Amino acid sequence: MTQISMLLIFLLSTQAYSSDKYLLKSGHDARHDPIANDIQYQFYDLKMQKTERDYSTTDLNSLVDQIANEFNLDRNRVQDYFNRCRWSSLAKQLFNKIDFDQEAVGKRVVCLGGTVIKITKADGVFYVNCRKAYVSSKLIHIAYMAWSNKLGLPLSYFVAEASRPLSASTITEIYNALSLKIEGDLNVYKNI
């Protein structure tokens, strides 16, 4: 009994000691390939944009494709919203969309947009007001910013690769930070 318990203690202690060696691919890759949870990002080349459009029509379905394309929304969600609004005299909806799939020359770009659509019906005519606040940015590793200064390389050299996975906590942090950038505009648009 004691031999088995000693063997278990030995195995557990050696496993605990060596587990940190396997978090990185090798000692050489320690600077280049940290674990996704350990990476912190900063925004680089941040671009903000606002789009405002007003439409009037007697058939809401005729605007579905146009609005979905102009405001980069899911067509089915817009179609469902318009179907629900056909019989009401006033309706308003906020559509949020975050996209991590954008690429700029193999580098990761994150885009966050919030679109407010207000539909008013008067005398059989639908008046559709669309307002969008949008922000996009490339992600750069904070740890690599010092290397940019030391090596004299531009920051764009260290932009995160599109193929590198992001952890859930990193995605949440990025969403919250970008959401703060467009929060003021969205609050104004919610009151149209």
C-alpha positions in Angstrom: 0.0 0.0 0.0 2.8 2.4 0.8 4.6 1.6 -2.4 1.5 2.5 -4.5 1.0 5.8 -2.6 4.6 6.7 -2.9 4.5 6.0 -6.7 1.4 8.2 -7.0 3.0 11.0 -5.1 6.1 10.7 -7.3 4.0 10.7 -10.5 2.0 13.7 -9.3 4.9 15.7 -8.3 6.9 15.1 -11.5 3.8 15.9 -13.5 3.2 19.1 -11.7 6.8 20.1 -12.1 7.0 19.5 -15.8 3.5 20.7 -16.9 4.7 24.2 -17.5 7.2 23.0 -20.0 4.4 21.8 -22.3 2.5 25.0 -22.3 4.8 26.3 -25.0 5.9 24.4 -28.1 9.6 24.8 -27.2 11.9 27.2 -25.5 12.6 28.9 -28.8 9.0 29.6 -29.5 8.3 31.0 -26.0 8.4 34.6 -27.3 6.5 33.9 -30.5 3.8 31.4 -29.5 2.4 32.1 -26.1 -0.8 30.5 -25.0 -4.0 32.3 -26.1 -5.0 33.1 -22.5 -1.7 34.8 -21.8 -1.8 37.2 -24.7 -3.1 40.7 -24.2 -3.9 42.8 -27.2 -4.1 46.5 -27.9 -5.8 48.1 -30.8 -3.9 49.3 -33.8 -5.2 51.3 -36.8 -8.6 52.0 -35.1 -11.2 53.3 -37.5 -14.7 54.6 -36.5 -17.5 55.1 -38.9 -21.1 56.2 -38.7 -23.8 55.5 -41.4 -27.3 57.1 -41.5 -29.9 56.3 -44.0 -33.7 56.9 -44.3 -36.1 55.0 -46.5 -39.8 55.1 -47.3 -41.7 52.3 -48.9 -45.1 50.6 -49.0 -43.5 47.1 -49.0 -40.9 46.4 -46.2 -39.7 43.3 -48.0 -38.3 45.4 -50.8 -35.8 46.9 -48.5 -34.5 43.8 -46.8 -31.6 43.1 -49.1 -30.6 46.7 -49.4 -30.5 47.3 -45.7 -28.8 44.0 -44.9 -26.0 44.8 -47.4 -25.5 48.4 -46.6 -25.4 47.9 -42.8 -23.6 44.4 -42.9 -26.5 42.6 -41.1 -27.7 39.1 -41.3 -30.5 39.1 -44.0 -32.7 36.6 -42.1 -32.7 38.6 -38.9 -33.7 41.7 -40.9 -36.4 39.8 -42.7 -37.8 38.4 -39.4 -37.8 41.9 -37.8 -39.6 43.4 -40.8 -42.2 40.6 -40.8 -42.9 41.3 -37.1 -43.2 45.1 -37.8 -45.6 44.9 -40.6 -48.7 45.4 -38.4 -47.3 47.9 -35.9 -47.3 51.6 -36.2 -43.9 52.1 -34.5 -41.0 49.6 -33.9 -37.4 50.0 -33.0 -34.6 47.3 -32.8 -30.9 47.3 -32.0 -28.7 44.9 -34.0 -25.2 44.2 -32.7 -22.6 42.3 -34.7 -19.0 41.5 -33.9 -16.8 39.9 -36.5 -13.4 38.4 -35.9 -13.2 36.8 -39.3 -12.0 39.9 -41.2 -8.4 39.7 -42.5 -6.0 42.3 -43.8 -3.1 40.6 -45.5 -3.3 37.6 -43.2 -3.6 39.8 -40.0 -6.5 39.7 -37.6 -9.0 42.5 -37.8 -11.9 42.8 -35.4 -15.1 44.8 -36.3 -18.0 45.7 -34.1 -21.1 47.5 -35.3 -24.4 48.5 -33.7 -27.3 49.3 -36.0 -30.6 50.8 -34.8 -33.6 50.4 -37.1 -36.7 52.3 -36.5 -39.9 51.7 -38.5 -42.8 54.1 -38.4 -46.0 53.4 -40.3 -48.3 56.3 -41.4 -51.1 56.1 -44.0 -49.9 52.7 -45.4 -46.3 54.0 -45.9 -43.4 52.7 -43.9 -40.6 55.1 -42.9 -37.5 53.3 -42.0 -34.6 55.1 -40.2 -31.3 53.2 -40.0 -28.4 54.4 -37.9 -25.1 52.5 -37.5 -22.0 53.1 -35.4 -19.1 51.0 -36.4 -15.5 50.5 -35.2 -12.8 48.3 -36.7 -9.2 47.7 -35.6 -6.3 45.4 -36.0 -5.1 43.6 -32.9 -1.5 43.9 -31.8 0.2 41.9 -29.0 1.1 44.2 -26.1 4.2 42.1 -25.3 5.6 42.7 -28.8 5.3 46.5 -28.7 8.6 46.7 -26.8 10.2 44.7 -29.6 9.0 47.2 -32.1 10.8 49.9 -30.3 14.0 47.9 -29.8 14.2 46.5 -33.3 13.0 49.7 -35.0 10.3 47.8 -36.8 6.8 49.3 -37.4 4.0 48.2 -35.2 2.2 46.7 -38.2 4.9 43.9 -38.2 3.5 42.6 -34.9 -0.2 42.6 -35.7 -1.8 39.3 -34.6 -2.1 36.6 -37.2 -5.6 35.6 -38.3 -4.9 32.0 -37.7 -4.1 32.4 -34.0 -7.0 31.4 -31.8 -8.4 33.8 -29.2 -9.6 32.7 -25.7 -13.1 33.5 -24.5 -11.8 36.0 -21.9 -9.8 37.8 -24.6 -12.8 38.0 -26.9 -14.9 39.4 -24.0 -12.3 42.0 -23.2 -12.0 43.1 -26.9 -15.8 43.3 -27.2 -16.1 45.4 -24.0 -13.3 47.8 -25.1 -14.7 48.3 -28.6 -18.3 48.6 -27.3 -17.1 51.6 -25.2 -15.8 53.3 -28.3 -19.3 53.3 -30.0 -21.5 53.5 -26.9 -22.1 57.2 -27.1 -23.2 57.1 -30.7 -25.4 54.1 -30.1 -27.1 55.8 -27.1 -27.9 58.8 -29.4 -29.2 56.5 -32.1 -31.5 54.6 -29.7 -33.4 57.8 -29.1 -34.2 58.5 -32.8 
